[in-house]
Amino acid sequence: MRAVVIHCTCPNAAAADRIATALVEERLAACVQQLPGLRSTYRWAGRVEHADEVLLLIKTAADRIQAVFERVTALHPHDVPELLALDAQGGTPAYLDWVNAQSRDDA
C-alpha cells in the first residue's frame, strides 16, 4: 500500500497540537510531526505577508488523503489551510505497513 506525507502549516502550537491529536486519535494518520520555528513568506489578498508558523508532517495511507483534508479543513483556523499531499517514494516495508495499519478505522 502507498503512503503519503501531507504538509500543513498552522498559525500556532495550540492549533497544530489540536489538529495532530485529532488526526491520530481518529486514526486518520499514523503519525504527525510538529516542526515549530517556521517562517513563511507568501502573497495573500494582494500583499506579501510574513508569518511564524508550525509545520505539520502528517503520515497516512494514500487512500486517506481526502478524509485528512476534510478533517483538517474543519479544525483549522484559516479559511484556506495549506494542504499538500506528497507521495512517499519508498520506505521500509515494515514502516509503510505500520503507516497503513494505523491509518484505518478497523485497526
WOCOR-V903413 format. One record per residue. RES is the residue in one small letter. SS is DSSP state (hx for helix, st for strand, lp for the rest). PHI is phi in whole degrees, 0 to 359 (999 if undefined). Layout:
res/ss/phi
RES/SS/PHI
RES/SS/PHI
This chain:
res/ss/phi
m/lp/999
r/lp/275
a/st/237
v/st/227
v/st/244
i/st/255
h/st/270
c/st/212
t/st/264
c/st/233
p/lp/286
n/lp/197
a/hx/294
a/hx/296
a/hx/296
a/hx/299
d/hx/294
r/hx/299
i/hx/292
a/hx/301
t/hx/297
a/hx/299
l/hx/296
v/hx/286
e/hx/299
e/lp/273
r/lp/60
l/lp/273
a/lp/218
a/lp/281
c/st/204
v/st/229
q/st/262
q/st/247
l/st/246
p/st/282
g/st/82
l/st/274
r/st/248
s/st/252
t/st/235
y/st/204
r/st/261
w/st/217
a/lp/54
g/lp/81
r/st/234
v/st/276
e/st/245
h/st/230
a/st/210
d/st/274
e/st/221
v/st/245
l/st/265
l/st/261
l/st/249
i/st/259
k/st/260
t/st/208
a/st/288
a/hx/302
d/hx/281
r/hx/256
i/hx/306
q/hx/298
a/hx/296
v/hx/296
f/hx/303
e/hx/296
r/hx/291
v/hx/297
t/hx/301
a/hx/291
l/hx/268
h/lp/284
p/lp/285
h/lp/273
d/lp/293
v/lp/231
p/lp/289
e/lp/288
l/lp/221
l/st/233
a/st/262
l/st/242
d/st/296
a/lp/281
q/lp/270
g/lp/118
g/lp/137
t/lp/291
p/hx/304
a/hx/296
y/hx/292
l/hx/297
d/hx/298
w/hx/297
v/hx/303
n/hx/293
a/hx/294
q/hx/282
s/lp/261
r/lp/236
d/lp/293
d/lp/264
a/lp/284
